[in-house]
Amino acid sequence: MDKLTQEERRRRRFSESFRKQQVSLIDQGVKTVVQVSHEYQVKSDSVRLWVSKYGTKEQPKTILIQTEDDVNRIKALEKESSHLKQVIGSQQVELIYLREILTIA
């Protein structure tokens, strides 16, 4: 396949039967996601979506490698998120209480 322009790649659509055929080849081990991606000039992520939608084999989970700083940052953000949810919850209770007082008044 000749090199396509960005506009040509954007306008292309692959039929469902074509996608299923490529996924079948990937499932059988004839081709890899990267090979299909390069051959048809489509993003690897798009081919992976085809595989998750049409594939018969379970795909391996992504392995995420993080630094200790990343882990600590995520924990801090989760803690902050939990705190903010509590604050919002108490504000919501207070708002309901004040609305009831206004209704009674």
C-alpha positions as CSV (number, residue, x, y, z in Angstrom):
1,M,0.0,0.0,0.0
2,D,1.4,3.4,-1.0
3,K,1.9,6.0,1.7
4,L,-1.3,7.8,2.3
5,T,-1.8,11.4,3.2
6,Q,-3.2,12.3,6.6
7,E,-6.5,13.4,4.9
8,E,-6.7,10.1,3.0
9,R,-6.2,8.1,6.3
10,R,-8.8,10.2,8.0
11,R,-11.4,9.5,5.3
12,R,-10.9,5.8,5.1
13,R,-13.3,3.3,6.6
14,F,-12.7,-0.4,7.1
15,S,-15.6,-2.7,6.7
16,E,-16.6,-5.0,9.6
17,S,-15.8,-8.1,7.5
18,F,-12.3,-6.7,6.8
19,R,-11.7,-5.9,10.5
20,K,-12.9,-9.4,11.4
21,Q,-10.6,-11.0,8.8
22,Q,-7.5,-9.1,10.2
23,V,-8.4,-10.0,13.8
24,S,-8.8,-13.6,12.7
25,L,-5.2,-13.5,11.3
26,I,-4.0,-12.0,14.5
27,D,-5.8,-14.6,16.6
28,Q,-4.2,-17.4,14.5
29,G,-0.8,-15.9,14.9
30,V,-0.3,-15.2,11.2
31,K,0.0,-11.5,11.8
32,T,0.6,-9.2,14.7
33,V,-1.2,-6.0,15.7
34,V,1.9,-4.0,14.6
35,Q,2.1,-5.8,11.2
36,V,-1.6,-5.0,10.5
37,S,-1.1,-1.5,11.7
38,H,1.9,-0.9,9.4
39,E,0.4,-2.8,6.4
40,Y,-2.8,-0.7,6.4
41,Q,-1.4,2.5,7.9
42,V,-3.8,2.5,10.8
43,K,-3.0,3.2,14.4
44,S,-2.1,0.2,16.6
45,D,-4.6,1.4,19.2
46,S,-7.3,1.1,16.5
47,V,-6.2,-2.4,15.6
48,R,-6.3,-3.3,19.3
49,L,-9.9,-2.1,19.5
50,W,-10.7,-4.4,16.6
51,V,-9.1,-7.3,18.4
52,S,-11.0,-6.5,21.7
53,K,-14.3,-6.2,19.8
54,Y,-14.0,-9.2,17.3
55,G,-11.2,-11.3,18.8
56,T,-11.8,-14.7,20.3
57,K,-8.8,-14.9,22.5
58,E,-8.4,-13.0,25.7
59,Q,-5.8,-10.3,25.3
60,P,-3.0,-9.9,27.9
61,K,-3.5,-7.1,30.3
62,T,-1.2,-4.0,30.0
63,I,1.6,-4.0,32.5
64,L,1.9,-0.6,34.1
65,I,5.3,0.3,35.5
66,Q,5.4,3.2,37.9
67,T,7.9,5.1,40.0
68,E,7.5,5.4,43.7
69,D,6.8,9.1,43.2
70,D,3.9,8.1,40.8
71,V,2.4,5.8,43.4
72,N,2.7,8.4,46.2
73,R,1.1,11.0,44.0
74,I,-1.8,8.7,43.1
75,K,-2.3,7.9,46.8
76,A,-2.3,11.6,47.7
77,L,-4.8,12.3,44.9
78,E,-7.1,9.5,46.1
79,K,-6.9,10.8,49.6
80,E,-7.8,14.3,48.5
81,S,-10.6,13.0,46.3
82,S,-12.1,11.1,49.3
83,H,-11.9,14.2,51.5
84,L,-13.6,16.3,48.8
85,K,-16.4,13.8,48.4
86,Q,-17.0,14.0,52.2
87,V,-17.0,17.8,52.0
88,I,-19.4,17.8,49.1
89,G,-21.6,15.3,50.9
90,S,-21.8,17.4,54.1
91,Q,-22.5,20.5,52.0
92,Q,-25.3,18.7,50.3
93,V,-26.8,17.6,53.6
94,E,-26.6,21.2,54.8
95,L,-28.3,22.5,51.6
96,I,-31.2,20.0,52.0
97,Y,-31.6,21.1,55.6
98,L,-31.7,24.8,54.7
99,R,-34.2,24.2,51.9
100,E,-36.4,22.4,54.4
101,I,-36.2,25.3,56.8
102,L,-37.1,27.7,54.0
103,T,-40.1,25.5,53.1
104,I,-41.3,25.4,56.7
105,A,-40.8,29.2,57.0
